[in-house]
Every structure is written in C-alpha cells, then in structure tokens.
Amino acid sequence: MTRTFGPWMRAARLAALATLAVLATGCTNGQLVDAGGERGAGGLAFVLLALFFWIFIGAIFYMDRVRKRRAPEE
C-alpha cells in the first residue's frame, strides 16, 4: 500500500529542511550578509532588512485579522 502525502505535508517537509539549512549556517561565523559595502553587499543587506520588516509587519496584521475574525461578535 502506497502512502500519498498532500501538499501541506510536502510544504512542512520543505520548511523543516529549510530550517535545518538555516540552523546549519549558524555553524559559521554567523554573518550571512556583510553590510560593509564591498561588492554591493551593503545594498543587499538593506534590501534583506526591508524584506524582513515587510514580512514581520504583514504577519502582525494577518494575526490581528485572524484574531478579530475568530472573536465573537457583539
């Protein structure tokens, strides 16, 4: 009997592998992007920081929307 996994299981497996890869990079000096400005890395660091903040703010708004939707109406 073969077992098929849905797209959620595949996404969870991919997320676990990505988390493992990120944790494995922590075994280096811990500096993924050098913001020193050599070869344009300062611009990359700024773009990654801005992307992180957009994801963070989006997650906060999404969580607030879910909370409001699940709250009982008055």
VEXMARMI-941776 format. One record per residue: residue number from 1; x, y, z of N, C-alpha, C in turn; residue in three letters. Coordinates in Angstrom, 3 decimals, decimal comma, always signed. Each point is the difference from the previous one (the first is absolute). Layout:
N
(NUM; (X; Y; Z); (X; Y; Z); (X; Y; Z); "ALA");
...
This chain:
74
(1; (+0,846; -1,172; +0,000); (-0,846; +1,172; +0,000); (+0,898; +1,244; +0,000); "MET");
(2; (-0,222; +0,865; -0,958); (+0,803; +1,217; -0,072); (-0,696; +1,105; +0,763); "THR");
(3; (+0,802; +0,838; +0,566); (-0,523; +1,103; +0,798); (+0,278; +1,300; -0,739); "ARG");
(4; (-1,033; +0,759; -0,261); (+0,174; +1,275; -0,691); (-0,113; +1,125; +1,009); "THR");
(5; (+0,831; +0,990; -0,189); (-0,006; +1,159; +0,869); (-0,569; +1,182; -0,769); "PHE");
(6; (-0,794; +0,768; +0,683); (-0,600; +1,170; -0,620); (+0,995; +1,136; -0,101); "GLY");
(7; (-0,438; +1,093; -0,587); (+0,907; +1,146; -0,160); (+0,431; +0,601; +1,332); "PRO");
(8; (-0,836; -0,121; +1,047); (+0,380; +0,553; +1,303); (+1,164; -0,777; +0,596); "TRP");
(9; (-0,004; -1,309; -0,188); (+1,095; -0,816; +0,533); (+1,296; +0,308; -0,745); "MET");
(10; (-0,109; +0,199; -1,290); (+1,194; +0,357; -0,784); (+0,539; +1,360; +0,434); "ARG");
(11; (-0,912; +0,949; +0,231); (+0,419; +1,333; +0,437); (+0,642; -0,066; +1,383); "ALA");
(12; (-0,559; -0,836; +0,886); (+0,577; -0,148; +1,338); (+1,380; -0,634; -0,080); "ALA");
(13; (+0,156; -0,973; -0,872); (+1,305; -0,649; -0,164); (+1,021; +0,983; -0,570); "ARG");
(14; (-0,430; +0,805; -0,968); (+0,892; +1,003; -0,585); (+0,379; +1,059; +1,036); "LEU");
(15; (-0,962; +0,413; +0,829); (+0,283; +0,988; +1,045); (+0,980; -0,567; +1,022); "ALA");
(16; (-0,144; -1,278; +0,338); (+0,922; -0,623; +0,949); (+1,412; -0,060; -0,582); "ALA");
(17; (+0,106; -0,327; -1,275); (+1,323; -0,036; -0,635); (+0,611; +1,397; -0,083); "LEU");
(18; (-0,823; +1,004; -0,288); (+0,506; +1,373; -0,061); (+0,455; +0,459; +1,386); "ALA");
(19; (-0,746; -0,370; +1,039); (+0,391; +0,351; +1,368); (+1,312; -0,667; +0,359); "THR");
(20; (+0,139; -1,249; -0,378); (+1,255; -0,707; +0,256); (+1,164; +0,664; -0,719); "LEU");
(21; (-0,231; +0,447; -1,231); (+1,062; +0,677; -0,746); (+0,384; +1,321; +0,666); "ALA");
(22; (-0,987; +0,742; +0,488); (+0,288; +1,272; +0,668); (+0,758; -0,254; +1,295); "VAL");
(23; (-0,406; -1,015; +0,747); (+0,711; -0,324; +1,234); (+1,423; -0,464; -0,281); "LEU");
(24; (+0,194; -0,708; -1,101); (+1,344; -0,466; -0,347); (+0,905; +1,164; -0,373); "ALA");
(25; (-0,563; +1,077; -0,542); (+0,840; +1,151; -0,341); (+0,452; +0,723; +1,258); "THR");
(26; (-0,679; -0,241; +1,115); (+0,417; +0,602; +1,262); (+1,329; -0,536; +0,487); "GLY");
(27; (+0,464; -1,080; -0,610); (+1,287; -0,571; +0,382); (+1,164; +0,801; -0,575); "CYS");
(28; (-0,294; +0,983; -0,837); (+1,050; +0,861; -0,539); (+0,192; +1,170; +0,952); "THR");
(29; (+0,528; +1,082; -0,491); (+0,222; +1,150; +0,873); (-1,285; +0,765; +0,301); "ASN");
(30; (-1,136; -0,432; -0,544); (-1,284; +0,603; +0,316); (-0,348; +1,221; -0,807); "GLY");
(31; (+0,831; +0,370; -0,948); (-0,255; +1,194; -0,795); (-0,338; -0,442; -1,419); "GLN");
(32; (-1,302; -0,041; -0,293); (-0,428; -0,480; -1,306); (+0,218; +1,046; -1,090); "LEU");
(33; (-0,233; +1,266; +0,338); (+0,177; +1,086; -0,961); (+0,892; +1,047; +0,642); "VAL");
(34; (+1,071; +0,346; -0,688); (+0,911; +1,021; +0,503); (-0,504; +1,364; -0,459); "ASP");
(35; (-0,329; +0,844; +0,946); (-0,517; +1,322; -0,339); (+1,120; +1,021; -0,132); "ALA");
(36; (+1,227; -0,463; -0,167); (+1,137; +0,894; -0,080); (+0,053; +0,810; -1,270); "GLY");
(37; (-0,711; -0,419; -1,028); (-0,031; +0,774; -1,227); (+0,890; -0,541; -1,100); "GLY");
(38; (+0,720; -1,071; +0,252); (+0,848; -0,555; -1,047); (-0,854; -0,742; -1,018); "GLU");
(39; (+0,220; +0,270; -1,253); (-0,688; -0,642; -1,122); (-1,522; +0,100; +0,118); "ARG");
(40; (-0,509; +1,091; +0,508); (-1,433; +0,230; +0,065); (-0,716; -0,714; +1,119); "GLY");
(41; (+0,725; -0,562; +0,954); (-0,648; -0,743; +1,076); (-0,771; +0,911; +0,941); "ALA");
(42; (+0,369; +1,269; +0,092); (-0,752; +0,919; +0,843); (-1,422; +0,184; -0,500); "GLY");
(43; (-0,161; +0,069; -1,308); (-1,335; +0,104; -0,588); (-0,803; -1,265; +0,220); "GLY");
(44; (+0,644; -1,165; -0,109); (-0,682; -1,264; +0,241); (-0,463; -0,096; +1,448); "LEU");
(45; (+0,828; +0,452; +0,930); (-0,379; -0,027; +1,410); (-1,212; +0,886; +0,244); "ALA");
(46; (-0,049; +1,162; -0,636); (-1,149; +0,898; +0,162); (-1,263; -0,624; -0,570); "PHE");
(47; (+0,105; -0,603; -1,178); (-1,168; -0,624; -0,622); (-0,500; -1,157; +0,860); "VAL");
(48; (+0,893; -0,814; +0,527); (-0,410; -1,109; +0,862); (-0,636; +0,495; +1,294); "LEU");
(49; (+0,525; +1,071; +0,566); (-0,591; +0,571; +1,206); (-1,398; +0,538; -0,287); "LEU");
(50; (-0,157; +0,721; -1,116); (-1,316; +0,521; -0,361); (-0,982; -1,147; -0,255); "ALA");
(51; (+0,453; -1,055; -0,660); (-0,846; -1,166; -0,243); (-0,426; -0,657; +1,308); "LEU");
(52; (+0,920; -0,120; +0,940); (-0,327; -0,575; +1,303); (-1,067; +0,822; +0,698); "PHE");
(53; (+0,131; +1,320; -0,010); (-0,983; +0,846; +0,670); (-1,362; -0,082; -0,678); "PHE");
(54; (-0,048; -0,079; -1,339); (-1,276; -0,150; -0,693); (-0,673; -1,312; +0,377); "TRP");
(55; (+0,790; -1,072; +0,082); (-0,560; -1,297; +0,403); (-0,500; +0,069; +1,437); "ILE");
(56; (+0,769; +0,623; +0,885); (-0,386; +0,112; +1,407); (-1,286; +0,808; +0,159); "PHE");
(57; (-0,072; +1,162; -0,637); (-1,185; +0,848; +0,107); (-1,207; -0,699; -0,622); "ILE");
(58; (+0,201; -0,669; -1,127); (-1,093; -0,756; -0,622); (-0,506; -1,103; +0,908); "GLY");
(59; (+0,910; -0,682; +0,684); (-0,416; -1,059; +0,920); (-0,795; +0,569; +1,164); "ALA");
(60; (+0,399; +1,151; +0,509); (-0,736; +0,627; +1,102); (-1,420; +0,352; -0,440); "ILE");
(61; (-0,153; +0,606; -1,184); (-1,336; +0,342; -0,484); (-0,840; -1,242; -0,249); "PHE");
(62; (+0,616; -1,048; -0,548); (-0,728; -1,241; -0,259); (-0,481; -0,625; +1,302); "TYR");
(63; (+0,864; -0,045; +1,015); (-0,402; -0,579; +1,282); (-1,124; +0,812; +0,637); "MET");
(64; (+0,036; +1,319; -0,136); (-1,049; +0,835; +0,552); (-1,319; -0,243; -0,727); "ASP");
(65; (+0,078; -0,176; -1,297); (-1,211; -0,270; -0,783); (-0,613; -1,339; +0,392); "ARG");
(66; (+0,814; -1,028; +0,178); (-0,505; -1,308; +0,416); (-0,626; +0,098; +1,389); "VAL");
(67; (+0,634; +0,744; +0,907); (-0,531; +0,152; +1,352); (-1,357; +0,688; -0,033); "ARG");
(68; (-0,127; +1,048; -0,799); (-1,267; +0,713; -0,089); (-1,086; -0,868; -0,635); "LYS");
(69; (+0,373; -0,818; -0,963); (-0,973; -0,852; -0,664); (-0,509; -1,090; +0,938); "ARG");
(70; (+0,864; -0,514; +0,856); (-0,406; -1,071; +0,911); (-0,691; +0,498; +1,263); "ARG");
(71; (+0,106; +1,282; +0,275); (-0,630; +0,554; +1,202); (-1,518; +0,030; -0,199); "ALA");
(72; (-0,745; -0,264; +1,083); (-1,465; +0,046; -0,141); (-0,473; +1,435; -0,266); "PRO");
(73; (-0,981; +0,100; -0,856); (-0,533; +1,332; -0,317); (-0,890; +0,496; +1,122); "GLU");
(74; (+0,040; +1,278; +0,234); (-0,790; +0,597; +1,083); (-1,340; +0,465; -0,501); "GLU");
